[in-house]
Amino acid sequence: MNLSIKLITSVAELTPDLDTWNNLASNPFLRWEWLGSWWHAYQSDHQLYILAVERDGQPIAFAPW
């Protein structure tokens, strides 16, 4: 098992994994539809910072900061 952590700093980097993100979300407030709306409202003053934990190149967890 090969675990790695990838830093995501743009929505474009995250887009291929949005379905995986939503499948991993444990409640509606963790789904990308909710968090992405929040990000689009507040992004002008902030930098996107998401950690993606991957196992053998496949995302298994996301941590938005």
C-alpha positions as protocol buffer text, in pm:
chain_id: "A"
residue {
  index: 1
  type: MET
  ca { x: 0 y: 0 z: 0 }
}
residue {
  index: 2
  type: ASN
  ca { x: 149 y: 330 z: -114 }
}
residue {
  index: 3
  type: LEU
  ca { x: 3 y: 638 z: 62 }
}
residue {
  index: 4
  type: SER
  ca { x: 78 y: 992 z: -47 }
}
residue {
  index: 5
  type: ILE
  ca { x: -53 y: 1342 z: 19 }
}
residue {
  index: 6
  type: LYS
  ca { x: -113 y: 1586 z: -264 }
}
residue {
  index: 7
  type: LEU
  ca { x: -168 y: 1960 z: -220 }
}
residue {
  index: 8
  type: ILE
  ca { x: -447 y: 2102 z: -436 }
}
residue {
  index: 9
  type: THR
  ca { x: -451 y: 2479 z: -485 }
}
residue {
  index: 10
  type: SER
  ca { x: -699 y: 2526 z: -771 }
}
residue {
  index: 11
  type: VAL
  ca { x: -1046 y: 2404 z: -860 }
}
residue {
  index: 12
  type: ALA
  ca { x: -907 y: 2287 z: -1195 }
}
residue {
  index: 13
  type: GLU
  ca { x: -675 y: 2044 z: -1014 }
}
residue {
  index: 14
  type: LEU
  ca { x: -967 y: 1916 z: -807 }
}
residue {
  index: 15
  type: THR
  ca { x: -1226 y: 1880 z: -1087 }
}
residue {
  index: 16
  type: PRO
  ca { x: -1130 y: 1525 z: -1195 }
}
residue {
  index: 17
  type: ASP
  ca { x: -1186 y: 1403 z: -837 }
}
residue {
  index: 18
  type: LEU
  ca { x: -1518 y: 1574 z: -754 }
}
residue {
  index: 19
  type: ASP
  ca { x: -1724 y: 1255 z: -786 }
}
residue {
  index: 20
  type: THR
  ca { x: -1482 y: 1079 z: -552 }
}
residue {
  index: 21
  type: TRP
  ca { x: -1501 y: 1373 z: -311 }
}
residue {
  index: 22
  type: ASN
  ca { x: -1881 y: 1348 z: -301 }
}
residue {
  index: 23
  type: ASN
  ca { x: -1872 y: 970 z: -256 }
}
residue {
  index: 24
  type: LEU
  ca { x: -1643 y: 1013 z: 46 }
}
residue {
  index: 25
  type: ALA
  ca { x: -1854 y: 1290 z: 205 }
}
residue {
  index: 26
  type: SER
  ca { x: -2026 y: 1172 z: 522 }
}
residue {
  index: 27
  type: ASN
  ca { x: -2292 y: 1445 z: 524 }
}
residue {
  index: 28
  type: PRO
  ca { x: -2439 y: 1704 z: 283 }
}
residue {
  index: 29
  type: PHE
  ca { x: -2230 y: 1988 z: 425 }
}
residue {
  index: 30
  type: LEU
  ca { x: -1911 y: 1811 z: 319 }
}
residue {
  index: 31
  type: ARG
  ca { x: -2019 y: 1758 z: -43 }
}
residue {
  index: 32
  type: TRP
  ca { x: -1850 y: 1971 z: -307 }
}
residue {
  index: 33
  type: GLU
  ca { x: -2179 y: 2139 z: -402 }
}
residue {
  index: 34
  type: TRP
  ca { x: -2185 y: 2297 z: -55 }
}
residue {
  index: 35
  type: LEU
  ca { x: -1814 y: 2362 z: -6 }
}
residue {
  index: 36
  type: GLY
  ca { x: -1762 y: 2469 z: -367 }
}
residue {
  index: 37
  type: SER
  ca { x: -2036 y: 2731 z: -334 }
}
residue {
  index: 38
  type: TRP
  ca { x: -1868 y: 2860 z: -21 }
}
residue {
  index: 39
  type: TRP
  ca { x: -1533 y: 2868 z: -200 }
}
residue {
  index: 40
  type: HIS
  ca { x: -1670 y: 3063 z: -497 }
}
residue {
  index: 41
  type: ALA
  ca { x: -1825 y: 3320 z: -259 }
}
residue {
  index: 42
  type: TYR
  ca { x: -1507 y: 3380 z: -56 }
}
residue {
  index: 43
  type: GLN
  ca { x: -1217 y: 3299 z: -289 }
}
residue {
  index: 44
  type: SER
  ca { x: -1122 y: 3656 z: -375 }
}
residue {
  index: 45
  type: ASP
  ca { x: -937 y: 3709 z: -45 }
}
residue {
  index: 46
  type: HIS
  ca { x: -809 y: 3355 z: 11 }
}
residue {
  index: 47
  type: GLN
  ca { x: -599 y: 3074 z: -136 }
}
residue {
  index: 48
  type: LEU
  ca { x: -756 y: 2732 z: -195 }
}
residue {
  index: 49
  type: TYR
  ca { x: -574 y: 2470 z: 13 }
}
residue {
  index: 50
  type: ILE
  ca { x: -694 y: 2109 z: 2 }
}
residue {
  index: 51
  type: LEU
  ca { x: -496 y: 1803 z: 99 }
}
residue {
  index: 52
  type: ALA
  ca { x: -582 y: 1484 z: -88 }
}
residue {
  index: 53
  type: VAL
  ca { x: -472 y: 1155 z: 63 }
}
residue {
  index: 54
  type: GLU
  ca { x: -413 y: 897 z: -206 }
}
residue {
  index: 55
  type: ARG
  ca { x: -359 y: 523 z: -195 }
}
residue {
  index: 56
  type: ASP
  ca { x: -184 y: 387 z: -501 }
}
residue {
  index: 57
  type: GLY
  ca { x: -276 y: 707 z: -690 }
}
residue {
  index: 58
  type: GLN
  ca { x: -647 y: 698 z: -601 }
}
residue {
  index: 59
  type: PRO
  ca { x: -795 y: 959 z: -361 }
}
residue {
  index: 60
  type: ILE
  ca { x: -923 y: 813 z: -34 }
}
residue {
  index: 61
  type: ALA
  ca { x: -971 y: 1133 z: 169 }
}
residue {
  index: 62
  type: PHE
  ca { x: -981 y: 1510 z: 126 }
}
residue {
  index: 63
  type: ALA
  ca { x: -906 y: 1778 z: 384 }
}
residue {
  index: 64
  type: PRO
  ca { x: -1015 y: 2131 z: 290 }
}
residue {
  index: 65
  type: TRP
  ca { x: -836 y: 2407 z: 482 }
}
